[in-house]
Amino acid sequence: MGLAAEREPKRSPHRCDCGQAFDVCYLDDRRDPSRDGDPVTVDVSCPGCGRSRTFTVPIGAERTVTVEASESEHEDLVDEGGGG
């Protein structure tokens, strides 16, 4: 079984200033001791307005980041960077 099969998918819900809810998704493989370093920053764009935002993810996960529009109506969504 390869390393990719051991990665755990993560979703971090956010809401842009434009009102669009979205999830920052990535694969987390921090079970690998070589991946336990400091988090790294990634730039993603809001799927609604295209505004660029910066988020933190575990080292190694920056290669797997995707953004998905969400239909979530939760008010407890993070509205600024810092997911992870």
WOQUI-V298823 format. One record per residue. RES is the residue in one letter. PHI is phi in degrees with one decimal (* if undefined). OMEGA is omega in degrees with one decimal (999 if undefined). NEAR is the number of other ideal C-beta (glycine too) atoms within 10 Angstrom. Layout:
res/phi/omega/near
RES/PHI/OMEGA/NEAR
RES/PHI/OMEGA/NEAR
This chain:
res/phi/omega/near
M/*/-176.8/5
G/-81.0/179.9/6
L/-58.8/-178.3/12
A/-60.3/-179.8/9
A/-71.5/-178.1/6
E/-90.3/-177.9/11
R/-72.6/179.6/19
E/-99.5/179.7/10
P/-70.7/178.3/9
K/-123.9/176.3/17
R/-131.5/179.2/12
S/-119.7/-176.9/18
P/-76.7/179.7/15
H/-144.2/173.6/23
R/-136.2/178.9/20
C/-79.3/175.2/19
D/-59.2/179.2/12
C/-75.9/179.2/10
G/102.5/-178.9/9
Q/-71.0/171.9/16
A/-86.5/178.8/19
F/-152.8/177.7/22
D/-112.2/170.1/19
V/-92.6/-174.6/23
C/-112.6/178.0/17
Y/-159.7/176.3/25
L/-99.4/-176.4/19
D/-106.5/179.1/16
D/-121.1/-177.3/18
R/-68.1/173.7/15
R/-67.5/176.2/11
D/-81.3/-177.6/11
P/-55.5/179.3/7
S/-73.4/-179.2/9
R/-105.1/-175.4/15
D/-91.4/-179.3/11
G/-75.8/179.4/11
D/-63.1/175.7/7
P/-64.7/178.1/14
V/-118.5/179.2/14
T/-98.6/175.7/12
V/-134.3/174.6/20
D/-101.5/176.9/11
V/-128.4/179.0/20
S/-112.3/175.4/13
C/-61.7/179.3/20
P/-71.2/179.9/15
G/-89.6/-174.3/15
C/-115.4/178.8/11
G/85.4/-179.7/10
R/-60.7/179.8/12
S/-81.6/178.4/8
R/-137.1/-179.4/20
T/-108.6/178.5/12
F/-131.5/174.2/23
T/-108.6/177.4/17
V/-138.4/177.8/24
P/-60.9/178.2/19
I/-55.0/-177.1/14
G/95.1/-178.6/20
A/-76.3/-177.5/22
E/-61.2/179.7/16
R/-81.0/-175.2/9
T/-117.0/-174.4/17
V/-68.1/171.1/16
T/-134.2/177.8/11
V/-120.7/179.9/16
E/-126.2/174.7/11
A/-62.0/-177.5/12
S/-123.8/176.1/17
E/-95.7/-175.2/5
S/-61.0/177.3/14
E/-110.5/-177.9/7
H/-64.8/178.8/9
E/-84.6/-176.3/7
D/-91.6/179.3/8
L/-70.0/174.5/16
V/-68.8/-178.4/13
D/-108.7/174.9/11
E/-135.9/-177.3/12
G/-54.3/178.5/16
G/118.5/178.2/13
G/-66.1/176.8/20
G/138.6/999/17
